[in-house]
Each structure stands twice: as C-alpha cells, then as structure tokens.
C-alpha cells in the first residue's frame, strides 16, 4: 500500500574551465616549410617562418574544486592563439665597383674593388662576408698607407663591406715630370750701379702621361715619383761684372756600398767666367756623408702577398686563381720595378656558402605525465648539415613543447589505520583496520588529495603506490606493564591451542583461541619471550609469564624473536654453521679461513704450536702460543728445517688425536654457544726465510 523508496533528482553540478600553465612555443602547422625568396639560392636555402599557433592548457573544476574531465566543461582542452615566426633576411650587398688604379705609379702595387652594404641580416639570415683573409687584410692595410684616397679611386672607400685586392705592376716610365724653362731673374737686392745681386727664378713642373710620341696628357701629381720632381723655384745671385760665374752643379757621385757613415759622395761645377781683379771663385766641389735611406740605398728582391682568389665572370664560389708578383724594392720601401714582369699564379678555392640544414620535426612525444597539470609534449630536430662559408647559421630552437590535455589523477589510497581493538578486552592481542578509497589530486600543485567516488577509479589496477598486495588489517597489541594498565585497565588472558583438526577444515581451524576478561583480583603479570640455544639453523622460542609459567599466549607477536635462521649463501663447508649474525662460522675448536670477498672458505683445526724462545735467532715461524704461553722453550740449537719438520709432525699428530676423540666421544646435551668467546683465528706470519 505504501512505496518503500523515493527518487529525487540531484542538483545540477556546476563546472568551471580555467587556463593553467604557460603558453607553449609557437608551432607552425604541419607542412609549413617554404622555400625562401631571398635572392640567390644556395644549398639548404629553406626557411620555416610565418603564422603559427601557441597553446595553453585548460583545466575543468567541479563545484568542490576537484579536477574532472574537460568534456564536462564542453572544452577541447586548449586555448589557441595566433603567433608569428619571423622570416630570416640575408645580408644584401651592392655590385662590385670598378677596379681602382694601381697603388704605385712605378713598380708593383695593388688595385682594389669593393662592395657596399645595402641591408644588414636579421632574424638569423645569412651573415655578411668578413675580411677574414690574412693576405687580403695585409694588402688593405698597405693600400691605406700608400694611397691618398680621392675621386681617382673610382668609388673605392675604406668603409666598404667587402674588398678584392690584386697585385698590379706600373711601368716606371709611363708618368714623367715635365719642367718648363726658368723665368727671368727677379732681383730682390738690387745694386744701383750694376743691376745685380740676390734674386729668384721660378718654373712650372707638371706630371705627364708618357707615350711613344712623348708627354701628352697631364695627370695628377701622385702618379709621378715625388723624389724625382724637379725644383719649381730657386734662389741664386745674379752675377755682377767681374764676378766669377760657375755652371750648375753636376750629379752626385754614387755612394760606395754597403752604405755607412764613413763614406761620402761629391759633386762639382765648372767656371764659366773668370773673376776680375780682387775677385775669387767660390768652391767648385761639394761633399756630403753617405747616409742609409737618405742619399744611399740598398736593393733587394721582394715577393708581394697573394691576392684574393679571383673567380671567373659572375662566379661566386668555386675554383679560382690567386697571384703575386716579384719586385725590386729599395731599402726605404720604394718599389723600382723590373724590366721583366715577374708574375706567379696558384690555384685557390672560394668556399661556397651552405646554409644550416635541419631534419624534419620528430613526432610529438608521449605526455611526460599521464595526468595532472604538469604534462608536456615534446618534439625535436637535429642538424643534418652544419653551415659552411657565409651560409645561414642554425637556429637556436632545436626543440618545441606544448601542453598535454589535463586529465584528473585518480588513484587508490589507504585511509588511516583504525584504533587497535582487542576482542572482549582492553589490552592484549588485537587487530586494526583500514580502507582503500579513490582519491584525485586537487590540482593546486601540492600533494594533497581529495576523496571521490570509488567508481572513478574503476579502470585502475587495484594497487596502492604500485603495490598490488592490498593490506586492510594487521595484528596489534594493547599491553599492560608491571601492573599498570596504561589507561586501558588490567585484563586476564587465556588461550588454548589446536590439538587435532579435520584435514578437510585446515583453513577454518584457527591456530589458537584467545580469551580475555577484565582483572577482578590478583596481580597483573608480565609476559616475555624466551629462547633456547641454536641447533644448526633453528632454536626453541616460547612465552614465559613473570611467575615462571610457560604459556601459549600473552606475549606480543610483533616482538617474537626468530626461531629459524638461514645464511645466504648456505653454510655447506665441513664443520661450518650459521651464526646468530646470519653469516657462516665454524664449530668450537675450528677457526675460519675467509676468502678475499669475506665469505667462509674452510674450517681448520686450531693448532697448538710450541714457539722457540726469543734468544733463538734461527726460528722460522713467528706466532703466539695457542694455549700455554708460559711453557718453556726447547733447549738446544737446531737448524731451521728441523723446526719446520717438528712443527709439521706435531700439528699432524694433534689433528689425528682430535679426530679420534671427536669420533669416539658421546654426544653432549646441546648448549648455547657464545660466539664472542670463540678463539680467534691463528695468524701465521712469514719472515721471508727460504726454509719456511
């Protein structure tokens, strides 16, 4: 007549999606590799740039701030945002300028051409060429020191980005100085009577291009040798009547080689008109000391530096030719040239630019964490071809990451242990219990977990922290000590063991029955475990009450001593046994001989040796007396081999007697051996004597 159950709809759960973590790297869509339109194509000229996307993970929380599946928030798990990976731009240079004139008007020099920087590289583009060739750098330094830069250099400037330098040879006779006739005298100190005295003459001097027909075109003065430039003005004296008139000075005589300050040179002039009365001619000879690099020079052959590698027309890399020249050079550095143009060539190679080449991106890795907020996906790439020459360098980003989908971290966890409960008593043997429940991490970054319904862990393996052996109960002890009930009250405990049982009910029959009741009168007794001596690998263990009665219950099982022991590896050597320390030892009267790794090798009888006295210098065995150190030493002096034979015979005799005794004696009642009182192994030391 009346319903026995009611149904009510649950209130609607509320879910909230929130972003979590950092933005990922900017990831290009698959197949986003494009060839770069950067002008000249070189090997590996591939770029990866353009519009991509970066990602941020979304996490879904319920109204209790617990992580749940993203589907409950109608979210696919990510926030996407467009991003741009900038494209690389390579260095851009102008075309080559015209070759400059030779840096020397006479002899060997250099000529140069250059390129200007139009646009610097950015975003990892190919770098600009550098002046990294030693010879080219040295040639430029030399060029800068000898050329007065002007409009005649045909567009060459030292601030250009790239240079090419080649040697050149100028004909020393192609440019000559041309001097016009001297002007009339201009007398500055006029003699009123004779119109003569100090005066000056001037003339024009020009540098001319010398052709077969003679000087034809005026050029800039730096093309002619400045040392050979004629004077453009001179001071002199206009001779008066009856003055001595001399010719112009002749050329200087050559200085003797090698140049030294001890030699000299001279020049002379001849009289053109004899002086009048009371008049004399000035000296007709002039002398000066020879000085190195001033009026006296040494000469030597010189080989110029190599030029830059010259390629064929419109080639940018590959095989080419480099040149250098043989020249005659004066000790002050002036090039004089040779009648024959000595030019030497050699092959060379200009390294072709190769851009860095990378492999394709690897597939995305597995998530670093199967659940939670910290999981990431990674992909990587490697360098297939390192950049060469002026190729584009490798990018710095060799790996990328993006977040994983956030999943709740469900796991089975133990609850806390319950209090220890003893059936029908306040102390004694009992049990405590715990449960296994489903938990989820709260997503706060801490290790605290939140309890959820067990059905959410239904797909997980029944294990706790990787251990599939689930323990939900364990024995425990509530004990009273020396009559004090520790707040639990005194109890009396009795037990009974199983005497016989039906083979069909082995699992149902308990090991022993315990019964406890509160103490109404009498003394509260203590219970303590007792142990017998070891017999091989076992011993008897029992519980004894403080009044001396042996009982089958009352002692805590958690404190029960070991009744069986075993050594690993087992003690299989003759006269060996497993000691309380869990290692192999030897019976009484035997000593252990150990291997280098600390394991028992054999058990040997402890020998009883008679040791020669200290006064016997020929004793061979140095040891201690095993049992009677006060026994007097043998008298007399014997050879060392006699002691050795006697000691060996004595040891053999003791061994035979001991074996006979042990084989014939009656077995004694087992007693607990004290391992600490066993004799230590006898140590025999060898002193190096050959008779040992």
Order of alpha helices (4+ residues) and beta strands (2+ residues): beta-beta-beta-beta-beta-beta-beta-beta-beta-beta-alpha-beta-beta-beta-beta-beta-beta-beta-beta-beta-beta-beta-beta-beta-beta-beta-beta-beta-beta-beta-beta-beta-beta-beta-beta-beta-beta-beta-beta-beta-beta-beta-beta-beta-alpha-beta
